[in-house]
Amino acid sequence: PAASERDLPPPRRGRALRPVAKPLAHTRLPRLIYALAALAALLCAFYAVRLVRWKADAGGWANLALGRRPPPQQTQPGAPAHGQPGVGKGAGARKAELGLEDHVDAIAALLGMQPTDLAAALSDAVVQHAAPATRSSLAASLS
């Protein structure tokens, strides 16, 4: 089909794009250098802090260089050492002694709620998400 004059857009009255200055063309060189130096200083400060924290966690520059870990800190039994979850003196021995009820009681104490309420909520979640065969085999093993 041939296009008629009224189907075409009107002719352009000038350039379609206006001229734009190049990026940073109006920025003075000293200002650019200061901005780059400030950014580099912030980046160096960030990585210096990260390195100091990494050294502290490793136990010193020698341990950091040799890849060794410091000995575990003495904490209360069952309490995790700083920065290392689950690591503490007697944590493994205490976990072996705890039963399911002890874990539910500990979690309820952390959450500030009654253990019976938490147990009821957990049993509802098990009923909703566990297969019936799994629930029956668990019930048979507990009986």
Disulfide bonds with the S-S distance in Angstrom:
none
